[in-house]
């Protein structure tokens, strides 16, 4: 396998991983600890990820319980959640913060599905750009005499197969996310 193909496949895998991470932060009607991955809490002057200052658990499908390791952080954590883009309303009893995940409105579901489609499209564009870079690398290898025309042709076809495979995977991941978003 030519290094251009190996490099392209590695980059395509990273694109898929990145899309999955982005999808994890999209709020659906289900409780998920991944929703809070982008939330930072002011911890002694440092913006610290929420999961580094508290335990996040999901006792029920629509309930999240956040237990700070340091109780004095409850106010900071609540503030960080309230000011986030999640549109959630946390409440606390002095020990833990509870967040009920309200069912999504039809309008909000459509909005999230559209966001997911845009994220997936950006990933498809990234995969196609990786294919273009790979093809340029293969043409250069042909010009430099590292590959024969047949080898370059085969590698180029293999690169197209990789591209098709990863685009298909992106579409599958999007389909799953849309199902999850539209679930009432």
C-alpha positions as CSV (number, residue, x, y, z in Angstrom):
1,X,0.0,0.0,0.0
2,X,1.4,3.4,-1.0
3,X,2.0,5.9,1.8
4,X,-0.4,8.3,0.2
5,X,-3.2,5.7,0.6
6,X,-2.2,5.0,4.2
7,X,-2.1,8.7,5.0
8,X,-5.5,9.3,3.3
9,X,-7.1,6.4,5.2
10,X,-5.7,7.7,8.6
11,X,-7.1,11.2,7.9
12,X,-10.5,9.8,6.8
13,X,-10.7,7.7,10.1
14,X,-10.0,10.9,12.0
15,X,-12.7,12.7,10.1
16,X,-15.2,10.0,11.2
17,X,-14.0,10.1,14.8
18,X,-14.4,13.9,14.8
19,X,-17.9,13.7,13.4
20,X,-18.9,11.1,16.1
21,X,-17.5,13.5,18.8
22,X,-19.5,16.4,17.3
23,X,-22.7,14.3,17.2
24,X,-22.2,13.3,20.8
25,X,-22.6,17.0,21.9
26,X,-25.9,17.4,20.0
27,X,-28.7,17.3,22.5
28,X,-31.4,14.8,21.8
29,X,-34.4,13.8,24.0
30,X,-32.1,11.3,25.7
31,X,-29.8,12.0,28.7
32,X,-26.2,11.7,27.8
33,X,-23.0,12.6,29.7
34,X,-21.4,13.6,26.3
35,X,-23.7,16.6,26.3
36,X,-21.4,18.2,28.9
37,X,-18.1,17.6,27.1
38,X,-17.8,21.3,26.0
39,X,-18.9,22.7,29.4
40,X,-16.1,24.4,31.4
41,X,-16.4,25.3,35.0
42,X,-14.4,28.1,36.8
43,X,-12.3,26.0,39.2
44,X,-9.9,28.2,41.2
45,X,-9.5,30.6,38.2
46,X,-9.0,27.7,35.7
47,X,-11.6,26.9,33.1
48,X,-11.9,23.1,33.8
49,X,-13.9,20.5,32.0
50,X,-17.0,19.6,34.0
51,X,-16.1,15.9,34.0
52,X,-12.9,16.7,35.9
53,X,-14.7,18.4,38.8
54,X,-17.8,16.2,39.1
55,X,-19.3,12.8,38.6
56,X,-22.0,12.7,35.9
57,X,-24.5,9.9,36.1
58,X,-27.7,9.0,34.2
59,X,-30.1,7.2,36.6
60,X,-33.0,7.4,34.1
61,X,-33.4,8.0,30.3
62,X,-34.3,11.7,30.9
63,X,-32.4,12.5,34.1
64,X,-28.8,13.6,34.6
65,X,-27.3,13.8,38.1
66,X,-24.1,15.8,38.5
67,X,-22.2,15.3,41.8
68,X,-19.4,17.8,42.3
69,X,-16.4,16.5,44.2
70,X,-16.2,19.9,45.9
71,X,-19.6,21.1,47.0
72,X,-18.6,24.7,46.8
73,X,-18.6,24.3,43.0
74,X,-22.4,23.7,42.8
75,X,-23.1,27.3,41.9
76,X,-20.4,27.5,39.3
77,X,-21.5,24.3,37.7
78,X,-25.1,25.4,37.5
79,X,-24.1,28.7,36.0
80,X,-22.0,27.0,33.4
81,X,-24.9,24.7,32.4
82,X,-27.4,27.6,32.3
83,X,-25.2,29.8,30.1
84,X,-24.4,26.9,27.7
85,X,-26.2,26.3,24.4
86,X,-27.9,23.3,25.9
87,X,-31.1,25.1,27.1
88,X,-31.3,23.0,30.2
89,X,-32.6,24.0,33.6
90,X,-30.5,22.5,36.4
91,X,-31.6,22.4,40.1
92,X,-29.7,21.4,43.2
93,X,-30.3,20.3,46.8
94,X,-26.9,21.5,48.1
95,X,-25.2,18.1,47.3
96,X,-26.1,17.2,43.7
97,X,-27.4,19.0,40.6
98,X,-30.3,17.3,38.9
99,X,-31.2,18.1,35.3
100,X,-34.4,16.8,33.7
101,X,-34.0,16.5,30.0
102,X,-37.2,17.8,28.5
103,X,-38.6,16.1,25.3
104,X,-37.6,18.1,22.3
105,X,-40.2,20.1,20.4
106,X,-40.8,19.2,16.7
107,X,-39.2,22.5,15.7
108,X,-36.1,21.8,17.8
109,X,-35.8,18.3,16.4
110,X,-35.9,19.6,12.8
111,X,-33.3,22.2,13.8
112,X,-31.0,19.6,15.3
113,X,-31.4,17.3,12.3
114,X,-30.4,20.1,10.0
115,X,-27.3,20.8,12.2
116,X,-26.4,17.1,12.0
117,X,-26.8,17.2,8.2
118,X,-24.5,20.2,8.0
119,X,-21.9,18.4,10.2
120,X,-22.1,15.3,8.1
121,X,-21.7,17.4,4.9
122,X,-18.6,19.1,6.3
123,X,-17.2,15.6,7.0
124,X,-18.0,14.4,3.4
125,X,-16.3,17.5,2.0
126,X,-13.3,16.8,4.3
127,X,-13.1,13.2,3.0
128,X,-13.3,14.4,-0.7
129,X,-10.5,16.9,0.0
130,X,-8.4,14.1,1.5
131,X,-9.0,12.1,-1.7
132,X,-7.9,15.0,-3.8
133,X,-4.7,15.4,-1.7
134,X,-4.1,11.7,-2.0
135,X,-4.5,11.8,-5.8
136,X,-2.1,14.7,-6.0
137,X,0.4,12.7,-3.9
138,X,0.1,9.7,-6.3
139,X,0.5,11.9,-9.4
140,X,3.7,13.3,-7.9
141,X,5.0,9.8,-7.1
142,X,4.3,8.9,-10.7
143,X,6.1,12.0,-12.0
144,X,9.1,11.3,-9.7
145,X,9.3,7.7,-11.0
146,X,8.3,6.1,-7.6
147,X,5.2,4.5,-9.2
148,X,4.4,3.1,-12.7
149,X,1.3,4.3,-14.5
150,X,-0.4,1.0,-13.7
151,X,0.5,1.3,-10.0
152,X,-0.7,4.9,-9.9
153,X,-4.0,3.9,-11.6
154,X,-4.5,1.0,-9.1
155,X,-3.7,3.2,-6.1
156,X,-6.0,5.9,-7.4
157,X,-8.9,3.4,-7.7
158,X,-8.2,2.1,-4.2
159,X,-8.3,5.7,-3.0
160,X,-11.7,6.1,-4.6
161,X,-12.9,2.9,-2.9
162,X,-11.7,4.3,0.5
163,X,-13.5,7.6,-0.2
164,X,-16.7,5.7,-1.1
165,X,-16.4,3.6,2.1
166,X,-16.0,6.5,4.4
167,X,-18.7,8.6,2.7
168,X,-21.0,5.6,3.2
169,X,-20.0,5.4,6.9
170,X,-20.7,9.2,7.3
171,X,-24.2,8.7,5.8
172,X,-24.8,5.7,8.1
173,X,-23.7,7.7,11.2
174,X,-26.0,10.6,10.1
175,X,-28.9,8.2,9.6
176,X,-28.5,6.8,13.1
177,X,-28.2,10.3,14.6
178,X,-31.3,11.5,12.8
179,X,-33.3,8.5,14.1
180,X,-32.1,9.4,17.6
181,X,-33.1,13.1,17.2
182,X,-36.5,12.3,15.7
183,X,-37.3,9.8,18.4
184,X,-40.2,11.1,20.6
